[in-house]
């Protein structure tokens, strides 16, 4: 996927999967408990639903770099190994998303929902991580000490500036 519109369209189907929208729950339960009570129409309904059932969205390994993805709902989306370098994810929801091994260099995360449910192991960031707020958001989600990190950053900056 290379455009915001393509990602948005895929997220609609993902949302249907995530919320179980349109799932014929009663028929599925009947199929398990009392399958002999299913009518031919019920069986056709189940077959039609299964043929086009919504699925979890996987954007694993996708190149989404520099895309404006602000305000989108990525809850439970697989973004592992995705290239999100310089992407704008402000005001997005990344709760329960899988970002393991994703490239987040220069990503913008201001007001983005990133929490302990977001998988962040092995992410790649650099000093251009969008802004201080984005870096703080990631460090908080990883349960890091933001005060110590800021102090270390200031000390490093002072040492760099004082080197002739």
ABEGO torsion letter per residue (X at the ends): XABAAAAAAAAAAAAAAAAGBGBBAAAAAAAAABAAABBAAAAAAAAAAAAABBBBBBABGBBABGBBABGBBABGBBABGBBABGBBABGBBABGBBABGBBABGBBABGBBBBAABBABGBBBBAABGBAAAAAAAAAAAGBBAAAAAAAAAAAAAAAAABX
